Amino acid sequence: MADLTGLLQSFVDDGQVPGAVGLVAHGSEVEVAAVGGLSLEDTAPMPSDAIFRLASATKPITAAAAMLLVEDGVLRLDDPISRWLPELASPSVVRRPDSPLDDVVPAQRPITVEDLQTFRAGWGFPADFSLPAVQPLLTLLVPWAPGSGVPEPDAWVAALGQVPLLHQPGEGWLYNTCSDILAVLIARASGKPLPEFLAERVFEPLGMSDTGFHVPEASLGRLTTAYRPDGDSLVLSDPPYGAIAAPPAFPSGGGGLVSTADDWLAFGRMLLAGGEPLLSAESVRVMTTDHLDARQRAESSLFLEGQGWGFGGSVDVEVLEPWNVPGRYGWVGGSGTSAHVVPATGTVAILLTQREMTGPASTPMLHAFWTYAAGGARS
């Protein structure tokens, strides 16, 4: 496609999405496109400041928030999390990945803050979702699902403490759960509810005025309707006046935020600026550096597709596809979102849609957008 508007409009024309907002910023040059509408029924044009459910594109923001506490001296990366989360002080580990929940051994060492940041604590999703130790995470502890009935953070952590680890701390990468544990840790260590901490320490300094864990009534007119694929059509997943219109019982650090393209751009530019005005350059370097070994990357290929993992987001380590750039950092959201920064080229690339993904693998729509963004960065 010749331009971003044409690319996104093609997604609407072929029925993939009701609408989309895309943004590619390269240095001071910013290309923004808003196409389609807020819902399938809405005939008004999609506003460029439309509000979308970020889903897992929340994770890099949670990771950055934890690094603020590291810089404050409240946390250290090698601290055992049991200092703030005593419910998780004595985890057990299943003897084998397919062991029943009562066939366990003790953890060989405490879980640390760094284990949470790198997704190597032992709780989370592997390639095989059918394993017994994974089932409670899917059926009882799913904070990102609208109206899921997940309890408030203290009860959630207490329930998680009864679920055995899938592997010993530090041994393997598992998806998602560590971001939600980190969210509770941030709240306890800071002495503030997570929404309040993020608002004061991240969103207000960066001018992210439309980012939070729910959409206030005055902004509901800009909130997109969420859909999921059902055969060749899209069916309603979450209406604009659904669960996201009220503060959640569990503010999910793994996938609970709503935001706009401009707001995530402000966060991305902070990373590209070496952390100014929030973080130190060293914190950003640690966040955006791959921390996995070759075995861990291979075992996580369903999610990471051959790349590595920093703190709260993937890091490109190999050029396997046209969009890969070594050091490219960011993540996707199951609600149909994607946000990355490319330090080597000074690029921020954001795609926000309302179409839920059907699995962990990235989609042809994302591939098309990423290829476009990479071409713009290299030209």
C-alpha positions as CSV (number, residue, x, y, z in Angstrom):
1,M,0.0,0.0,0.0
2,A,1.1,3.5,-0.8
3,D,0.1,4.9,2.6
4,L,-1.1,3.9,6.0
5,T,-4.7,4.9,5.4
6,G,-4.9,2.7,2.3
7,L,-3.5,-0.3,4.2
8,L,-5.9,0.1,7.1
9,Q,-8.9,0.7,4.9
10,S,-8.1,-2.6,3.2
11,F,-8.6,-4.3,6.5
12,V,-12.0,-2.7,6.8
13,D,-13.0,-3.3,3.2
14,D,-12.4,-7.1,3.5
15,G,-14.3,-7.3,6.7
16,Q,-11.4,-8.1,9.0
17,V,-12.2,-5.2,11.4
18,P,-15.0,-2.6,11.9
19,G,-12.3,0.1,12.2
20,A,-8.7,0.8,13.2
21,V,-6.3,3.5,14.2
22,G,-2.7,3.1,13.1
23,L,0.3,5.3,13.9
24,V,3.9,5.1,12.6
25,A,6.3,7.7,14.0
26,H,9.8,8.0,12.8
27,G,11.6,10.8,14.7
28,S,9.4,13.9,14.5
29,E,7.5,12.6,11.4
30,V,4.2,11.0,12.4
31,E,1.8,9.2,10.1
32,V,-1.6,8.6,11.6
33,A,-4.6,6.9,10.0
34,A,-8.1,6.3,11.4
35,V,-10.5,4.2,9.3
36,G,-13.9,2.6,9.7
37,G,-16.0,3.2,12.8
38,L,-16.2,2.6,16.5
39,S,-18.6,-0.3,15.9
40,L,-20.1,-2.3,13.1
41,E,-23.3,-0.1,13.4
42,D,-21.6,3.3,13.7
43,T,-21.5,5.3,10.5
44,A,-19.5,8.1,11.9
45,P,-15.8,8.1,11.0
46,M,-13.4,6.6,13.4
47,P,-11.8,9.4,15.5
48,S,-8.0,9.3,15.7
49,D,-8.3,9.6,19.5
50,A,-10.6,6.5,19.8
51,I,-10.1,4.5,22.9
52,F,-9.3,0.8,22.6
53,R,-8.8,-2.0,25.1
54,L,-5.0,-2.5,25.0
55,A,-5.1,-6.1,26.4
56,S,-1.5,-7.4,26.6
57,A,0.0,-4.2,25.1
58,T,-0.5,-3.2,28.8
59,K,2.5,-5.3,29.8
60,P,5.4,-3.0,28.9
61,I,3.7,-0.2,30.9
62,T,3.5,-2.4,34.0
63,A,7.1,-3.4,33.6
64,A,8.1,0.3,33.4
65,A,6.1,1.0,36.5
66,A,8.0,-1.6,38.4
67,M,11.3,-0.1,37.3
68,L,10.2,3.2,38.8
69,L,10.1,1.5,42.2
70,V,13.5,0.0,41.5
71,E,14.9,3.4,40.9
72,D,13.2,4.7,44.1
73,G,15.1,2.0,46.0
74,V,11.8,0.4,47.1
75,L,12.5,-2.7,45.0
76,R,15.6,-4.5,43.9
77,L,15.5,-6.9,41.0
78,D,17.1,-9.7,43.1
79,D,14.6,-9.2,46.0
80,P,12.4,-12.2,46.8
81,I,8.8,-11.3,46.1
82,S,7.8,-12.9,49.4
83,R,8.7,-9.7,51.1
84,W,5.5,-8.1,49.7
85,L,3.6,-11.2,48.7
86,P,3.9,-13.6,51.6
87,E,1.2,-15.7,50.0
88,L,3.7,-16.8,47.4
89,A,6.6,-17.4,49.9
90,S,6.7,-21.2,49.7
91,P,5.7,-22.3,46.2
92,S,5.6,-25.9,45.1
93,V,6.5,-27.1,41.6
94,V,4.9,-30.0,39.7
95,R,7.3,-32.9,39.4
96,R,6.8,-33.1,35.6
97,P,4.9,-30.7,33.4
98,D,2.0,-33.2,33.0
99,S,1.9,-34.1,36.7
100,P,-1.4,-33.7,38.6
101,L,-1.6,-30.8,41.0
102,D,-0.7,-32.9,44.0
103,D,2.5,-34.4,42.6
104,V,4.9,-31.6,43.6
105,V,8.3,-30.8,45.0
106,P,9.4,-27.6,46.8
107,A,10.8,-24.7,44.8
108,Q,14.6,-24.7,44.9
109,R,14.9,-20.9,45.5
110,P,12.7,-17.9,46.1
111,I,10.9,-16.1,43.2
112,T,12.5,-12.7,42.6
113,V,11.3,-9.4,41.1
114,E,13.4,-10.1,38.1
115,D,11.7,-13.5,37.6
116,L,8.4,-11.7,37.3
117,Q,9.8,-9.1,34.9
118,T,11.3,-11.8,32.6
119,F,8.3,-14.2,32.9
120,R,10.4,-16.9,34.5
121,A,8.7,-17.2,37.9
122,G,7.1,-20.6,37.0
123,W,3.4,-19.5,36.7
124,G,2.0,-18.8,33.2
125,F,1.0,-20.3,29.9
126,P,3.2,-22.8,28.0
127,A,2.6,-24.1,24.5
128,D,0.4,-26.9,25.9
129,F,-2.6,-25.2,27.6
130,S,-4.0,-28.6,28.7
131,L,-1.5,-29.2,31.4
132,P,-3.0,-29.6,34.9
133,A,-1.0,-26.8,36.4
134,V,-2.3,-24.4,33.7
135,Q,-6.0,-25.1,34.1
136,P,-6.5,-23.0,37.3
137,L,-4.9,-20.0,35.5
138,L,-7.4,-20.4,32.7
139,T,-10.5,-21.1,34.7
140,L,-10.1,-19.2,37.9
141,L,-7.5,-16.5,37.4
142,V,-8.2,-14.6,34.1
143,P,-8.1,-10.9,35.0
144,W,-8.0,-9.7,31.4
145,A,-11.5,-11.1,30.5
146,P,-14.3,-8.5,30.6
147,G,-16.6,-9.3,33.5
148,S,-14.6,-12.4,34.4
149,G,-15.5,-12.2,38.1
150,V,-11.8,-12.4,39.2
151,P,-11.5,-11.4,42.9
152,E,-9.8,-8.4,44.2
153,P,-6.0,-8.5,44.3
154,D,-5.4,-10.0,47.8
155,A,-7.8,-12.8,47.2
156,W,-6.4,-13.4,43.8
157,V,-2.8,-13.8,45.1
158,A,-4.1,-16.1,47.9
159,A,-5.7,-18.3,45.2
160,L,-2.5,-18.2,43.1
161,G,-0.5,-19.4,46.0
162,Q,-2.4,-22.7,45.9
163,V,-1.4,-23.3,42.3
164,P,1.9,-25.1,41.8
165,L,4.6,-23.8,39.5
166,L,5.1,-25.4,36.1
167,H,8.8,-25.2,36.5
168,Q,11.5,-24.1,39.0
169,P,11.9,-20.4,39.3
170,G,14.2,-19.0,36.6
171,E,14.2,-22.2,34.4
172,G,11.7,-21.4,31.7
173,W,9.5,-18.6,30.2
174,L,5.7,-18.8,30.6
175,Y,3.3,-16.2,29.3
176,N,1.2,-13.6,31.1
177,T,0.6,-14.4,34.7
178,C,3.8,-12.7,35.9
179,S,2.5,-9.3,34.8
180,D,-0.5,-9.7,37.0
181,I,1.6,-10.8,40.0
182,L,3.8,-7.7,39.3
183,A,0.7,-5.5,39.4
184,V,-0.1,-6.6,42.9
185,L,3.5,-6.3,43.9
186,I,3.7,-2.7,42.7
187,A,0.5,-1.8,44.6
188,R,1.8,-3.3,47.9
189,A,5.4,-2.0,47.6
190,S,4.2,1.5,46.7
191,G,1.4,1.6,49.2
192,K,-1.1,2.7,46.5
193,P,-3.7,1.0,44.4
194,L,-2.2,0.2,41.0
195,P,-4.5,2.6,39.0
196,E,-3.5,5.5,41.4
197,F,0.3,4.7,41.1
198,L,0.2,4.5,37.3
199,A,-1.8,7.7,37.0
200,E,0.6,9.6,39.3
201,R,3.9,8.2,38.2
202,V,3.4,7.3,34.5
203,F,0.3,8.7,32.9
204,E,0.3,12.2,34.2
205,P,4.0,12.9,33.6
206,L,3.7,11.6,30.0
207,G,0.3,13.3,29.3
208,M,-1.4,9.9,28.8
209,S,-4.8,11.4,29.6
210,D,-6.9,8.6,28.1
211,T,-5.1,5.7,29.6
212,G,-6.5,3.8,32.6
213,F,-8.3,0.7,33.8
214,H,-11.8,1.9,32.9
215,V,-13.3,4.6,30.7
216,P,-15.0,7.5,32.5
217,E,-18.5,8.4,31.4
218,A,-17.4,11.6,29.6
219,S,-15.1,9.6,27.3
220,L,-17.4,6.6,26.5
221,G,-18.4,8.2,23.2
222,R,-14.8,7.5,22.0
223,L,-14.7,3.9,23.2
224,T,-14.7,1.2,20.5
225,T,-16.9,-1.9,20.7
226,A,-15.0,-5.2,20.9
227,Y,-15.7,-8.1,18.7
228,R,-14.4,-11.7,18.2
229,P,-14.4,-13.7,15.0
230,D,-17.1,-16.3,14.5
231,G,-16.6,-18.1,11.2
232,D,-16.7,-15.4,8.5
233,S,-18.3,-12.8,10.7
234,L,-17.7,-10.8,13.9
235,V,-19.8,-11.1,17.0
236,L,-20.0,-8.8,20.0
237,S,-17.4,-9.5,22.7
238,D,-17.7,-6.4,24.9
239,P,-20.0,-3.4,24.3
240,P,-18.8,0.2,25.0
241,Y,-21.0,0.3,28.1
242,G,-19.9,-3.0,29.4
243,A,-17.4,-3.9,32.1
244,I,-14.8,-1.5,30.9
245,A,-17.0,1.4,31.9
246,A,-16.4,0.8,35.7
247,P,-13.3,0.3,37.7
248,P,-12.4,-3.4,37.9
249,A,-12.1,-5.4,41.1
250,F,-8.7,-6.6,39.8
251,P,-6.6,-4.0,37.9
252,S,-4.8,-6.3,35.5
253,G,-1.1,-5.4,34.8
254,G,-1.2,-8.1,32.2
255,G,-4.0,-6.7,30.1
256,G,-6.3,-4.3,31.8
257,L,-5.6,-0.9,30.3
258,V,-7.5,1.1,27.8
259,S,-5.6,3.8,25.8
260,T,-5.3,5.7,22.5
261,A,-2.6,5.7,19.8
262,D,-1.3,9.1,21.0
263,D,-1.0,8.0,24.6
264,W,1.0,4.8,23.7
265,L,3.1,7.0,21.4
266,A,4.0,9.1,24.4
267,F,5.1,6.0,26.3
268,G,7.1,4.7,23.3
269,R,8.8,8.1,22.8
270,M,9.8,7.9,26.5
271,L,11.6,4.6,25.9
272,L,13.3,6.0,22.8
273,A,14.5,9.0,24.7
274,G,16.3,6.8,27.1
275,G,13.6,7.0,29.7
276,E,13.2,10.8,29.9
277,P,11.2,12.0,31.9
278,L,10.4,8.8,33.8
279,L,13.3,6.3,33.9
280,S,17.0,6.2,33.7
281,A,18.7,5.0,30.5
282,E,19.9,1.9,32.4
283,S,16.4,0.9,33.3
284,V,15.3,1.2,29.7
285,R,18.3,-0.7,28.6
286,V,17.4,-3.6,30.9
287,M,13.8,-3.5,29.9
288,T,14.5,-3.7,26.2
289,T,17.3,-6.3,26.4
290,D,16.6,-10.0,25.7
291,H,17.0,-12.1,28.9
292,L,16.3,-15.5,27.6
293,D,18.7,-18.3,26.5
294,A,18.3,-20.2,23.3
295,R,16.4,-23.1,24.9
296,Q,13.9,-20.7,26.6
297,R,13.3,-18.9,23.3
298,A,12.8,-22.2,21.4
299,E,10.3,-23.5,24.0
300,S,8.4,-20.2,23.8
301,S,8.2,-20.0,20.0
302,L,4.3,-20.3,20.0
303,F,4.2,-16.8,21.6
304,L,7.6,-15.2,20.7
305,E,8.0,-16.5,17.2
306,G,11.7,-16.9,17.4
307,Q,12.4,-13.7,19.3
308,G,13.5,-12.9,22.9
309,W,11.9,-11.3,25.9
310,G,12.9,-8.2,27.9
311,F,10.8,-6.9,30.7
312,G,7.2,-6.9,29.8
313,G,7.7,-7.2,26.0
314,S,9.4,-9.1,23.3
315,V,12.8,-8.1,21.8
316,D,13.9,-9.0,18.3
317,V,17.1,-10.9,18.3
318,E,16.9,-12.5,14.8
319,V,15.8,-11.2,11.4
320,L,13.4,-13.9,10.5
321,E,10.7,-11.8,8.8
322,P,10.6,-8.4,6.9
323,W,9.5,-6.6,10.0
324,N,12.2,-7.8,12.4
325,V,14.8,-5.3,13.5
326,P,17.3,-6.3,16.2
327,G,16.3,-4.5,19.4
328,R,12.7,-3.9,18.4
329,Y,10.7,-4.0,21.6
330,G,7.0,-4.2,22.4
331,W,4.1,-6.5,22.4
332,V,0.7,-7.4,21.0
333,G,-2.7,-7.6,22.7
334,G,-5.3,-10.3,22.2
335,S,-8.0,-7.6,21.7
336,G,-6.3,-6.8,18.4
337,T,-3.6,-4.3,19.3
338,S,0.1,-3.9,18.7
339,A,2.7,-1.4,19.9
340,H,6.5,-1.5,19.4
341,V,9.5,0.8,19.5
342,V,12.6,0.4,17.3
343,P,15.6,2.1,19.0
344,A,17.8,1.6,16.0
345,T,15.6,3.7,13.8
346,G,13.8,5.9,16.3
347,T,10.4,4.4,15.3
348,V,7.2,3.9,17.2
349,A,4.6,1.7,15.5
350,I,1.1,1.3,16.9
351,L,-2.0,-0.5,15.5
352,L,-5.3,-0.5,17.5
353,T,-8.2,-2.6,16.3
354,Q,-11.4,-4.1,17.9
355,R,-10.9,-7.7,16.5
356,E,-9.9,-10.2,19.1
357,M,-7.1,-12.6,18.1
358,T,-8.0,-16.3,18.2
359,G,-4.7,-17.6,19.5
360,P,-1.1,-16.6,20.5
361,A,0.2,-16.5,16.9
362,S,0.5,-13.1,15.2
363,T,-2.0,-12.5,12.3
364,P,-1.6,-11.6,8.7
365,M,-3.1,-8.2,9.5
366,L,-0.3,-7.6,12.0
367,H,2.2,-8.8,9.6
368,A,1.0,-6.4,6.9
369,F,1.1,-3.4,9.3
370,W,4.6,-4.4,10.7
371,T,6.0,-4.7,7.2
372,Y,4.6,-1.3,6.3
373,A,6.1,0.2,9.5
374,A,9.5,-1.4,8.9
375,G,9.5,-0.1,5.3
376,G,8.8,3.4,6.5
377,A,11.6,3.2,9.1
378,R,14.2,2.0,6.6
379,S,13.3,4.3,3.8
